[in-house]
Amino acid sequence: NTDNASVAGVTLDLGSCRFLEVYDPGVVASPTVDEGGQYAFGRQAEVGKGNVARLAMALRGLVSMEEICEAVQPYFGIYEQEALRLYRRKLGLVMEHPEDAELVQGLLRALAAQVVDYPSFFRDLAGFPGHLSPQEKAHKAAPFEPPSPTLQQWLE
């Protein structure tokens, strides 16, 4: 969130709410502070852009508004590219394919529908042998039972 971002773009939030256990894009780390969900997990890109805009506005005496707008405008595209790169890495996708973004979004929908432990899912996924059928993969890796139809479809 805004008060925990550094100029380098890293988080400085070292509180007890910094980890996402069950995947839920609407989860708020501090519901007593953020009742409206402004800093929900799924809004990280928006919050980051807001942080960049606030930094840019602090520099407005040094640069023009046109330069500020030019600097902030590509933020979402850069964020989405980096997020996709990181998910490709988490999923072990070596080659880039045009459908990778939809594959990741489908996975995130499945994780949310299944109420899955986010870190455990990726640890378990890393141990998948490539020769298993989709049904065997769903039963082997799932830290939950039975797999939801959404997750089963994604694994296939």
Summary of the structure (lengths in Angstrom):
residues: 156
radius of gyration: 18.6
end to end distance: 36.1
largest distance: 60.6
contacts: 370
relative contact order: 0.10
helix: 54%
strand: 3%
